[in-house]
Amino acid sequence: MRMLGEDLAIDLGCSTTRVHVRGRDVTSSEPSLVAVLRVGREAGRVVAAGAEAAGLVGRTGDDIAVVPPIRGGAIADLECVDAMLRLRLPRASGLGRVRRPRIAVAVPRDLTNVERRAVEESVLRAGAREVVLVPKLLAAARGLELPQDRGPAHAILDLGAGTTEVGIVAGTHVVAARTTRVGASVLNDALRDFVRRKLNLLIGDPTAEAIKRRLGSARPSDSGESMEVCGRDLISGTPKTLRIGAEEVREALEGPVAAIVGLVRACLEDTPPELASDLRDRGLVMVGGGALLHGLDERLREETGLVVVCAEDPTRVVARGAAAFLAPGAARLGSGLTSLDAR
């Protein structure tokens, strides 16, 4: 029988968990959500995970809660993450029908030792025989196929749902970096808050996501485009449909966008002057779901003077790059990786 899924990589995101099967160039993704029983003798038991749990949002009674077990790039509920991975990995890779795999997990660089240990142990319990933690910036660099030797430095901005990281990567070293446990999900929060304050309308996260994808922009727009938004009227409590315009959406997103710009500028200020010519020549590459926000590349270009591009298929770069660290002979020296074997 062919051995499948021997090496896997996980990008354990706050909104989406992606699993990459090394050697098959297959990356699957599902929401980072679990549905948990809240009452009775089985309270706390996970009854659904991933897409199945996402389908229950807003459609359950008080007996079931749908929750995200990952917050700020760290495990917020260990038991829920254990259950999510046990349910998730077999669907992605055939785990359970083959020998236990080695698994690389992409993590924010500022995780505490306790948080790192929680990730390692959770993945081991899910069936891994070895766990390798890979800093997300290095995973992104490998996924972008940047030089791993002593080549030029590159600037990378990883815009995840729960964390935003920007760093200067040279080979297998992060020369300078800034991290905040505030990610692209804050864009949705800002939209929901704006609609509530300005339109007296309560909307859910799926609606905010739809608004962001259609009208969201990091730069002013004179398109005049708008869309209908359905939610619950805060005054009457009844369903109501209103129209929101592109410029209103840009206004709602300006705070989080400005924070992203500020983080990038702060990292550039930390960068050794010897690398200035590298950054001038090679610019900055954006990865992660937040990189898809319209106009963000142009806004960063205006604010930093660098050439800014969005990676091809930016949501899969980190998982694909993390898997590369499991390849035979993969460079690990100075990379900050840690490894834990099953006992």
N, C-alpha and C positions, 0 to 999 in steps of 0.2 A: 504493500500500500504506500502510495506517495505521501511523504511527510510534508504537510502544509502548515503554514503559520508558525514555523520554528522561531523566526525573529519578527517581533512586532514593535511598533512605536505608538505611543499614545500622546496626543496633545489634549491634556485634561483641562478643558476650558470651562469657564463659568457658565456659558450659555450653550456651548456645543463641545462634545467629546469626539475627537477624530482618531481613528485607528488605521495605521498604515502597515501593510504586509510587505516586509522587505523582500525584494526580488521579484515581486509580481506587480509593483507599482500600482497597487490598489489602495485607495483611501476611502473609508466609509465614515459617515458622520451621523450622529443623532443628538437630540437635545440633552443637555446635562440636567436631567430632571428625574425625580423619583416620586411615586405615589405611595403614601404611607398611611396605614390605618391609625386612627387617632383614638378610638374607643374600644372597650372590651378587653378580654384577656390577651388578645393578640395585638394590642396597641403598640405601635412602633414597627410592625412588620411591613416590609416593602412589598407591594403587590404589583407594581409595574415600574418600568424604567424606560428612558429614552423616548422614542416617538410615541410609544403606547401611553406613557405618563403625560406627555404633552397633549395628547388627545383628550385627556381628562380635565384640563385646565378650565375652570368655570363651569364644569358639568358634573360636579360631585356634591354630595351633601356634607354635613359637618363631620361625618365619620371617616372621610379620606382627605388628606392634605397633599397637594402637589408642591414639592419644594426643590430648590436647587442645592445640592449638597456641597458644591464648590463655591467659595466666595473669595474674591481678591486673590485668585490663583492658589489658594490653600484649601485644605479639606475642612469644612465646617461641621460635617456630620460623618464620622468615620464609618458607622454601621451602614448608612445609606450609600456611601461610596463603595463599600465592599459589595453590597447587593447590586448596585448599578454595574460594576465591573463584571461580576459573576454572570449577570444576564446579558451584558453587552458584548463581551469578548468572543463568546462562541458564535454569535451571529456574524461577527466581523471576520473571523479568521479560521473557524473550524476548531478552535481550542476546545478540548474535551474529547476529541476524536484522535488526537495525536499526542506525542510526547510534550511535556511542558516546555513552553517557549522561553527564550530570553526576551525581555521587554525593556525598551528605552522609554522614559517618560520625560517630556519637555516641561520644565518648571521655571517659574520666575527666579531670577538670580538672588532675590532678597529673602527667600524663604528661611525661616529659622531652622535650627537643627531639629527641633521637635516637629515642625511641619514637614521637613524632608523625611524624617523617619516615618511619619504617618503615611506619606505617599508610598514609600518603599514597602511597608508592611501590608498596606491595603492591596497593592499589586501582587505581592507574594501570595497573599491569601486567595487572590483571584486565580492562581494557578501558575504563576511564573516560576521558573527555576533560578533566574537571575534578573535583577532590576538594576538598570543604569539610569541615573538622573542626569539629564542634559540641560544646561542653561538655555533658555529659549533663544537668546540672541545667537548663540553658537549653532543651535539647531537651524535657525533661519539662515545663517551664513552658509551652512552645508547644503540646505535645501535650495539655496540660490546658486549653488555650485561655485562659490567664491574660492579663490586660491587658499589652500591650507598650509602653504609653506610661509616663508618670510616675505610674502608679496605685499602689495600696497594695502593701506587701510581702507575700510568701507564703513559708511554710516548706515545703520539699519534702524527702522522704526517699526516695532511690533505693536499693533493696536488690537489687543484682545478685548473680550467683553468685560473682563474683570480687572485686567492690569494693562498698563501701557508702559513699554520699555523702549528706550532709545539708547543705542550704544555705538561705539566705534570699535570695530572688530578688525584685528590684524592677525591673519593666520588662525591659530587656535586660542588666541588671547582676546579678552575684552579689555581694551585700553582705558576706556572711559564709558560710564553709563549712568543713566538716571532712570529710576523706576517709581511708578506710583500705582497703588492698588485702586486706581480709578480707571475704568476702561470704557469701551464703546457703549456699554449698557447705560452709561450716564447720559448719552445722547437721547436714548428713549425716555429716561426719567425726566430730562429737561423738556421734552416734547409733551409728556403727560402733564407736567406741572404747568406749562404754558397754556395748554388747552383748558386746564381746570381754572386757572386764574383769569384768563382773557375771555374765554368762551363759556365759562360756567358749565363745562361738559366733562364728565368723567369717562376716560377711555382706558382700555387695557393695554398691556404691552404688545400684543400682536397688532393692534391698530396703530400704535406709535411706530412700530417697526415698518408697517406699510407706508405710513406718512414719510418716514425718513428715506425709505428706498425710492419713493416716487418724487418727492419734492426737496429732500435734504440737500444742502449745499454749504460749503465752507466759505463761499464768496457771494457777494450780492448778485441778484439775478433780476433782469428786467423782462423775463419771459411772460409774466402775468399768468403763469399756470397755477391751477388750483385743483382741489379734489374735495369730494364730500367725505365727511367723517361722521360716523354714527357712534353714539355713546349714551350715557344716562345723564339727563339734565339734573344739575345739582339743586335746583330750586323746586321743580315739580316732581323729581324722582322718576320721571317717565322717559322712555327711549326718545332720542331726538337726533336729527341729522343736520349738521351745519357744514359750511364750506370754509376751508382754510387755504390760504395762498402761500406761494413759494417764499415770498419775502418774510411772511410771518414765521415760517418754519426756520428760515435762516436766522432770524432774530432769536428764536428759541434755542438754537444750537450754538450761538455765538460764545456763551460762557465756556462750555466744554471744549470747543474748538480752540479758543484762546489759551486754555490751559495746556492743550497738546502742543501748541506752538511754543509756549513758554518752556515746556519740558525739553523740547528739542534745542532751543536756544541755550538753555542752561547746560546741556550736555556738550554742545559745541564750545562753550566757554571753558569747560573742564578739559578739553582735548589738548594734548601737547602741541605746541606750535610747529614741531617738526612734521606733523601729519597734515598740516593745512593744505599743502599742495595736492596730497592724495584726495582729500575730500573735495577740493575745488574741481579736480579732474573727473572724479567718479560719482560725486553727489550722494544722494540718500535714496535708499530703497525702502518702500513701505510694504509690510506684510500684515496678515491678520484681517479679520472681517471689517474692522473699522477703516481699513485702507480704501474700502470701496466707496466711502463718502465722496460725493461729487465735489470737485473743486478743491479738495484738501491738498492735492499735489501742487496746484497753482498757488494756493495760500502759503504753503510752506516755502515755495520757491521765492515768493515775494518777500517773505519775512526773513529768510536766511541767506538768500543769494545763491543757494546751491541748486544744482539740477536735481529734481525730485521725480521719481517714477514709482508707479505701483507695480509690484511683481505680477507676473502672469500667474493666474490661479492663486491669489495671495492667501486664501484660507487653508491651503494644503501644504504650504511651504514648510512650516515648522514640523509637522508630523513626518513628512518625507525626509527632512534633514536629520531629525532625531534617529530615524531608522538607519541612516548612513553610519552612525557611530557604532553600530553593531556589526558592520562589515569586517571581514578579516583584514587585519593590518590597518584599521582605521586609526588615524592620529588622535591620541588622547592627551599627549603631554601638555601640561600647562592649561588644560581646558576647564578645569574645575569640575570634572565629572566625578560622581561617586557611584559605587557599585555595591550591591548586597546580594548574596546568594541565599537560596532557600536552605534551611537547616533540616 
